[in-house]
Amino acid sequence: MVTSSAGRDTGRQIRAQSGGPDSTPDPVDNVGLPTGGVAQRLGVSPATVRSWERRYGIGPAHREAGHHRRWSPGDIAVLETMCRLTARGVPPGEAARAALAERDVSVHEDSPRPALPEPQTDSRGGEGLGHGPGGNRALRVGTLRPECRGLARAAVRLDAPEVARILREVVDALGVIDAWTEVMMPALRAAGRKWAADGEQYVEVEHLLSWHVSSALRGVAVGGSTARQARPVLLAATPLELHTLPIEATAAALTERGVPFRMLGAAVPPRALLDAVHRIGPAAVMIWSQDQHTADRELVRRVGDSMWGPRGSRSGALMVAAGPGWARNKPPAYAARPRTLADAVDLLEQAVTA
């Protein structure tokens, strides 16, 4: 007979309360985790954990002579603080001092909590001295903004709260276009390259990062300022295209400028797109294609040829074919092909205000 996990857990709890054979604490609480297990949990290499212990004294608070290192929940909390601070661009030495100080304060709760150090950058816009978490699991994003490096490292650790925090702050500080161009897109590309190189190992990183980027962009697009009264922009992906983050970024950027839009999303069938065009009468239609195999030149032509309105005052929409999928399967000459998000948003805003 197969016993459910819920049943096993309930039985274990009953035995624990009665002092039975299973009344043992959680293994992490009892003996702690080995260095390898801690590194895997945090998304860093074991060498990084050992280096932090050697250089900065961030090691197990209690260690028996002749035994391997075992990290208690309190020890792991110190490492998590270290990871969070270095991901924000704080030099490892300062991050270590702050993490250890925070642990000491937690023992004496009446003491004031130390102020966490501010991020510092070097002359190249990268992080300060030393290397942050990640080890050989780190996503390579190059010498970009420290927020991008912090975002990539938080994604590798699957630190969802930190990923969400970084995304909120970069959108607030930079605006959607710069946040997408300088932080979100480089981190997503790094995750994609790592996934392609290492197979299924990094799928979870890419999926978590994509979901949070989408959430941040939709938060702007849905909860933004009131749009001006004008014919809207229609945003859609080609019938076989499932990638929507770029058009979600477009929607968020349009919201920042008060440009009305209608989002149809991924894999829109031709008939549905044409019907929406005639029902809405948009000022512009942007069709996204990520890959040449999803580019549909005939669809662009049919949408571009669509007209609506009473006789004598019929009108059409500006056609915008966006995305790398159009590089080989070129759309009709009258379709605009912006190269960047900023170019696309400028074109769409001009169409609405014309």
C-alpha positions in Angstrom: 0.0 0.0 0.0 1.3 3.5 -0.9 1.2 6.0 2.0 0.8 9.7 1.1 3.5 12.2 2.1 0.8 14.1 4.1 0.1 10.8 6.0 3.8 10.2 6.7 4.2 13.8 8.0 1.1 13.5 10.3 2.4 10.2 11.7 5.8 11.7 12.3 4.3 14.7 14.1 2.3 12.4 16.4 5.3 10.3 17.2 7.4 13.4 17.9 4.8 14.7 20.3 4.7 11.4 22.1 8.5 11.0 22.2 8.5 8.2 19.7 11.4 7.0 17.5 10.9 9.8 14.9 10.9 12.7 17.5 14.2 14.1 16.1 14.6 17.7 15.0 15.1 18.7 11.4 18.5 17.6 10.2 19.6 21.1 9.4 18.6 22.2 13.0 20.3 19.2 14.5 23.7 18.7 12.7 23.6 21.4 10.0 24.4 21.2 6.3 27.8 20.4 4.8 29.6 23.1 2.8 28.5 21.6 -0.5 24.8 21.6 0.5 25.0 25.2 1.7 26.6 26.3 -1.6 23.9 24.5 -3.6 21.2 26.2 -1.6 22.7 29.6 -2.1 23.6 29.2 -5.7 27.3 29.7 -5.2 30.3 27.5 -5.5 31.7 25.6 -2.5 35.0 27.4 -3.2 33.3 30.7 -2.7 31.9 29.6 0.7 35.3 28.4 1.8 37.0 31.6 0.5 34.5 33.7 2.5 35.3 31.7 5.6 39.0 32.0 5.1 39.1 35.7 4.2 36.3 37.2 6.3 35.7 34.7 9.1 32.2 33.8 7.9 32.2 30.2 9.1 30.2 27.9 11.3 29.8 29.4 14.7 30.5 25.9 16.3 32.9 23.3 14.9 34.1 20.2 16.5 37.7 19.3 16.1 38.2 16.5 13.6 34.8 16.9 12.0 33.7 18.4 8.7 32.1 21.9 8.7 28.4 21.8 9.5 26.4 25.0 8.9 23.5 25.7 11.2 20.4 27.8 10.2 22.0 30.8 11.9 25.3 30.3 10.0 23.4 30.0 6.7 21.5 33.2 7.5 24.8 35.0 7.7 25.8 33.7 4.3 22.4 34.7 2.8 23.0 38.3 4.0 26.5 38.1 2.5 25.0 37.0 -0.9 22.3 39.7 -0.8 24.7 42.5 -0.1 27.3 41.5 -2.7 24.5 41.1 -5.2 23.7 44.8 -4.6 27.3 45.7 -5.3 28.6 45.9 -1.8 32.4 44.9 -1.6 32.7 41.5 0.0 34.8 42.8 3.0 32.1 45.3 3.9 29.3 42.8 3.3 31.0 40.3 5.6 31.3 42.8 8.4 27.7 43.8 8.1 26.5 40.2 7.9 28.5 39.2 11.1 27.2 42.4 12.8 23.6 41.5 12.0 24.1 38.0 13.4 25.6 39.4 16.6 22.6 41.8 16.9 20.2 38.9 16.5 21.7 37.3 19.6 21.1 40.5 21.6 17.8 41.8 20.3 17.9 45.0 22.5 20.9 46.3 20.6 20.4 48.6 17.6 20.7 46.9 14.2 23.7 48.1 12.2 23.1 50.1 9.0 23.8 48.0 5.9 26.6 49.4 3.7 25.7 51.2 0.5 26.7 49.6 -2.9 30.0 50.7 -4.4 31.1 50.5 -8.0 34.5 50.6 -9.6 35.5 52.9 -12.5 34.0 50.5 -15.0 30.6 50.5 -13.4 31.2 47.0 -12.1 31.2 45.8 -8.5 33.9 46.7 -6.0 36.8 44.6 -4.8 36.7 40.8 -4.9 34.1 38.5 -6.5 30.5 38.2 -5.4 28.5 35.0 -5.1 28.0 32.6 -8.0 31.4 31.0 -8.6 31.3 28.8 -11.7 27.5 29.0 -11.6 27.4 32.8 -12.1 25.8 34.3 -15.2 28.3 36.2 -17.3 26.8 39.7 -18.0 30.0 41.6 -18.6 30.9 45.0 -17.3 27.4 46.4 -17.2 25.5 48.2 -14.5 25.9 46.7 -11.0 22.1 46.2 -10.8 22.3 43.8 -13.8 25.1 41.8 -12.1 23.1 41.8 -8.9 19.9 40.7 -10.7 21.8 37.8 -12.4 23.3 36.6 -9.2 20.0 36.8 -7.3 18.4 34.8 -10.1 21.0 32.1 -9.9 20.3 31.8 -6.2 16.6 31.6 -6.9 16.3 34.5 -4.5 12.9 35.7 -5.7 12.4 38.5 -3.1 15.8 40.0 -4.1 15.0 39.7 -7.9 11.7 41.5 -7.4 13.3 44.2 -5.3 16.0 44.9 -7.9 13.5 45.0 -10.7 11.2 47.5 -8.8 14.1 49.8 -8.0 15.6 49.8 -11.5 12.2 50.6 -13.1 11.6 53.4 -10.6 15.1 54.8 -11.0 15.7 54.4 -14.7 12.3 54.1 -16.3 11.2 51.1 -18.4 13.3 51.7 -21.5 16.6 52.0 -19.7 15.7 49.3 -17.2 14.9 46.9 -20.0 17.9 47.8 -22.1 20.6 48.0 -19.4 19.4 45.6 -16.8 16.6 43.2 -17.8 17.6 42.2 -21.3 21.3 41.6 -20.5 20.4 39.4 -17.6 17.8 37.5 -19.6 20.3 36.9 -22.4 22.9 35.7 -19.9 20.4 33.2 -18.5 19.5 32.1 -22.0 23.1 31.5 -23.0 23.8 29.5 -19.8 20.7 27.4 -20.4 21.8 26.7 -24.0 25.3 25.8 -22.8 24.4 23.7 -19.8 21.0 22.2 -20.8 18.3 21.7 -18.2 20.4 22.8 -15.3 19.5 26.5 -15.7 16.0 26.3 -16.9 14.7 27.2 -13.4 16.9 30.3 -13.3 15.6 31.5 -16.7 12.0 30.8 -15.8 12.2 32.5 -12.5 13.9 35.6 -13.9 11.4 35.8 -16.9 8.4 35.5 -14.6 9.6 38.4 -12.4 10.6 40.6 -15.3 7.1 40.0 -16.8 5.5 40.8 -13.4 7.5 44.1 -13.1 6.6 45.2 -16.6 2.9 44.3 -16.2 2.8 46.1 -12.9 3.8 49.3 -14.8 1.5 48.6 -17.8 -1.6 47.8 -15.7 -1.1 50.2 -12.9 0.3 53.2 -14.7 -1.0 56.7 -15.3 -4.1 57.5 -17.3 -3.6 57.3 -21.0 -4.5 60.2 -23.3 -7.7 60.1 -25.4 -6.5 58.8 -28.8 -6.6 55.8 -31.1 -4.7 53.1 -29.3 -1.7 51.0 -30.4 -2.3 47.3 -30.9 0.5 44.9 -29.7 0.6 41.3 -30.8 3.0 38.4 -31.5 2.9 36.4 -34.7 0.8 33.2 -34.8 3.7 30.9 -33.9 5.5 33.3 -31.6 5.4 32.5 -27.8 7.9 35.2 -26.6 6.1 38.2 -25.2 8.5 40.0 -22.9 9.6 42.5 -25.5 6.0 43.6 -26.3 5.3 43.6 -22.5 8.2 46.1 -22.2 6.7 48.1 -25.1 3.4 48.2 -23.3 5.0 49.4 -20.0 7.0 52.1 -21.8 3.9 53.3 -23.7 2.1 53.5 -20.3 4.9 55.7 -18.9 4.2 58.1 -21.8 0.5 58.0 -21.5 0.0 56.3 -24.9 -3.1 54.0 -25.0 -2.6 50.4 -26.2 -4.3 47.0 -26.5 -2.2 43.9 -25.7 -3.1 40.7 -27.5 0.0 38.7 -26.4 1.5 35.6 -27.8 0.5 33.4 -30.8 -2.3 35.5 -32.1 -4.1 33.8 -35.0 -4.4 35.9 -38.2 -8.1 36.0 -38.2 -8.2 37.1 -34.6 -5.6 39.9 -35.2 -7.5 41.1 -38.3 -10.8 41.1 -36.4 -9.2 43.1 -33.6 -7.8 45.6 -36.1 -11.2 46.3 -37.6 -12.9 46.5 -34.2 -10.4 48.8 -32.6 -9.2 50.9 -35.5 -5.7 51.4 -34.0 -3.3 54.2 -34.9 -0.5 51.6 -35.2 -0.1 47.8 -35.1 3.2 46.3 -33.8 3.7 42.6 -34.6 6.6 40.9 -32.8 8.7 38.0 -34.1 11.6 36.6 -32.0 12.8 34.0 -34.6 12.8 33.9 -38.4 10.7 30.7 -38.2 7.8 32.7 -36.6 8.0 35.7 -38.9 4.8 35.9 -41.1 5.3 38.4 -43.9 1.8 37.7 -45.4 0.2 38.6 -42.1 1.9 42.0 -42.0 0.7 42.6 -45.6 -2.9 41.7 -44.8 -2.9 43.9 -41.7 -1.2 46.7 -43.6 -3.9 46.5 -46.3 -6.7 46.7 -43.8 -8.9 49.8 -43.9 -11.8 50.9 -41.8 -14.2 53.7 -41.4 -17.0 55.2 -43.6 -16.5 55.8 -47.3 -14.5 58.9 -48.0 -12.7 58.9 -44.6 -11.3 55.4 -44.5 -8.0 55.0 -42.7 -5.4 52.4 -41.8 -2.7 51.8 -39.2 1.0 52.3 -39.1 2.6 48.9 -39.4 5.6 48.1 -37.2 7.4 44.8 -37.6 9.6 44.4 -34.5 12.0 41.8 -33.4 15.0 39.8 -34.8 12.7 37.4 -36.6 12.3 39.8 -39.5 16.0 39.9 -40.3 15.6 37.4 -43.1 11.9 37.2 -43.7 11.6 40.9 -44.5 8.1 42.5 -44.2 6.7 44.8 -46.9 8.7 48.0 -47.4 5.9 50.2 -45.8 6.3 48.4 -42.5 8.6 50.2 -40.1 11.3 48.1 -38.5 12.7 49.7 -35.3 16.0 48.3 -34.0 15.5 49.1 -30.3 12.7 49.5 -27.7 13.2 53.2 -27.6 12.9 53.5 -31.4 9.7 51.4 -31.4 8.1 53.5 -28.6 9.0 56.7 -30.4 7.3 55.4 -33.6 4.2 54.3 -31.9 3.8 57.5 -29.9 4.2 59.6 -33.1 1.5 57.5 -34.8 -0.9 58.1 -31.9 -0.2 61.9 -31.7 -0.2 62.5 -35.5 
